[in-house]
Amino acid sequence: MTSPTQEDTTTNGSEPSAESTRPGGFLADTVQELKLVVWPSRQQLFSESIAVILMVSLSAATIAAVSRFFGWASSQVFR
C-alpha cells in the first residue's frame, strides 16, 4: 500500500476560484474553454456528417425490415 503524495492531497480545482464566482466569470470561463476546442475542418465535418447520416439510414432500414418481418410472421401465425 502506498501513502498519498502531496499532489494527491492538494485540493486543486475542488473549490471555485475568485474569477469563476464573479457574475461574468462563467461566461469568461466558457469562452476560454471554447478557445481550447480543436474544431474540425470543413472537409472532416462534411465526411463525418455523411458517415453519420448513412449509418442512421442503415439502422433505420434494418429496424424497419425486422419490424416488417415480425409483422408478417405474426400475421402468418395468428390467422
C-alpha positions as CSV (number, residue, x, y, z in Angstrom):
1,M,0.0,0.0,0.0
2,T,1.4,3.4,-0.9
3,S,1.0,6.6,1.0
4,P,-0.6,9.6,-0.7
5,T,1.8,12.2,-2.2
6,Q,1.5,15.9,-1.9
7,E,-0.2,16.0,-5.3
8,D,-2.9,13.6,-4.1
9,T,-3.7,15.7,-1.0
10,T,-3.9,19.1,-2.6
11,T,-7.3,20.5,-3.5
12,N,-6.6,22.0,-6.9
13,G,-10.0,22.5,-8.6
14,S,-12.2,21.4,-5.8
15,E,-13.0,25.0,-4.7
16,P,-14.2,27.6,-7.2
17,S,-11.7,30.4,-8.0
18,A,-12.5,34.0,-7.3
19,E,-12.8,34.6,-11.1
20,S,-15.5,32.0,-11.5
21,T,-17.6,33.2,-8.6
22,R,-18.0,36.8,-10.0
23,P,-21.1,37.4,-12.2
24,G,-19.3,37.4,-15.6
25,G,-16.9,34.6,-14.6
26,F,-18.9,31.8,-16.0
27,L,-19.2,33.4,-19.4
28,A,-15.5,34.3,-19.5
29,D,-14.5,30.7,-18.4
30,T,-16.8,29.3,-21.1
31,V,-15.2,31.5,-23.8
32,Q,-11.7,30.5,-22.6
33,E,-12.6,26.8,-22.8
34,L,-14.1,27.2,-26.3
35,K,-10.8,28.6,-27.4
36,L,-9.1,25.3,-26.4
37,V,-11.5,23.2,-28.6
38,V,-10.0,21.7,-31.7
39,W,-12.6,22.4,-34.3
40,P,-12.9,20.0,-37.3
41,S,-12.1,21.2,-40.8
42,R,-14.9,21.7,-43.3
43,Q,-13.9,18.5,-45.2
44,Q,-13.7,16.5,-42.0
45,L,-17.1,17.8,-40.8
46,F,-18.7,17.0,-44.2
47,S,-17.3,13.5,-44.4
48,E,-18.2,12.6,-40.8
49,S,-21.7,14.0,-41.3
50,I,-22.2,11.9,-44.3
51,A,-21.0,8.8,-42.4
52,V,-23.5,9.6,-39.6
53,I,-26.4,10.1,-42.0
54,L,-25.5,6.8,-43.8
55,M,-25.3,4.8,-40.5
56,V,-28.6,6.2,-39.2
57,S,-30.3,5.4,-42.5
58,L,-28.9,1.9,-42.5
59,S,-30.0,1.4,-38.9
60,A,-33.5,2.7,-39.6
61,A,-33.8,0.4,-42.7
62,T,-32.7,-2.6,-40.7
63,I,-35.1,-1.9,-37.9
64,A,-37.9,-1.4,-40.4
65,A,-37.1,-4.6,-42.2
66,V,-37.0,-6.6,-38.9
67,S,-40.3,-5.0,-37.9
68,R,-42.0,-5.9,-41.2
69,F,-40.7,-9.4,-41.0
70,F,-42.0,-9.9,-37.5
71,G,-45.3,-8.3,-38.5
72,W,-45.6,-10.7,-41.5
73,A,-44.6,-13.7,-39.3
74,S,-47.1,-12.9,-36.6
75,S,-49.8,-12.5,-39.3
76,Q,-49.0,-16.0,-40.6
77,V,-49.0,-17.5,-37.1
78,F,-52.2,-15.8,-35.8
79,R,-54.5,-16.1,-38.8
